[in-house]
């Protein structure tokens, strides 16, 4: 999915994985144009495209009959496009069948904003058990969330930037879609409200989020700890390869989670969200907690792969 000027070059000459290993088999692959002739009989297309390119190219691929899973933002809130965190809302994949009834040759499934992914995963068991009324979240987001090479060093060193373009809007709307219900040919969003304040900080990977929730039922910290620690979703029940044994890990250490110590937590490194400091808020129907998710694994590539595994297992890629 690279610019036409890079067609024919080796993939390894065009990307950086931030020091993480990539096999020579992948590094030696030639970059091809995004045309039906080049893609051939691909069963699935992963799209990590920039926003403007994704907006026009993804529908074109769907019209040509390809199944597309996109990590880009333009189509996340489209009525017929499921926005998936596999443990949170696998039932929303039913929208793929509706796409077919509307004449779509292929399909389009989206994964969420990197911050919203970890947030929705933690909110899921709380909302199911005690009902959410309001969520206030303040984020501390790693520089890798800005893409390679990230934020210029003179902007972020010795600094915190309290603004990320369009980020607050995504964090405030996407969890409501993911925690909503499929109704007819669209998703009816969850009725609680989310207010977000976002900050870019000088960590490499791992988005830390401090959250305050107001609930319909009593918020009992010990009960919430148990709910989160015991939570399992469809990927865990199906034993999918990229599914961590525990999608949410609860720490009892008051000084955790921390990005440097906890971003690779879990049986599948980077796919578990770590939660700590669970305590009451201003009254018995409110609570506070801190969560950490790896923004480029659980919040990006890992989620798209897990979504593909779920779609295959459920027969959506046949």
Buried (B, 14 or more C-beta within 10 A) or exposed (E): BBEEEBBEEBBBEEEEEEEEEEEEEEBEEEBBBBEBEEBEEBEBBBBBBEEEBBBEBBBEBBEEEBBBBBBBBBBBBBEBBBBBBBBBBBEBBEBBEBBEEEEBEBBBBBBBBBBBBBBBBBBBBBBEBBBBBEBBBBBBBBBBBBEEEBBEEEEBEEEEBEEBEEBBEBBBBBBBBBBBEBEEEBBEBBEBEBEBBBBBBBBBBBBBBBBBBBBEEEBBBEBBBBBBBEBBBBBBEBEBEBBBEBBBBBBEEEEBBBBEBBBBBBEBEBBBBBBBBBEBBEEEBBBBBBBBBBBBBBBBBBBBBBBBBBBBBBEBBE
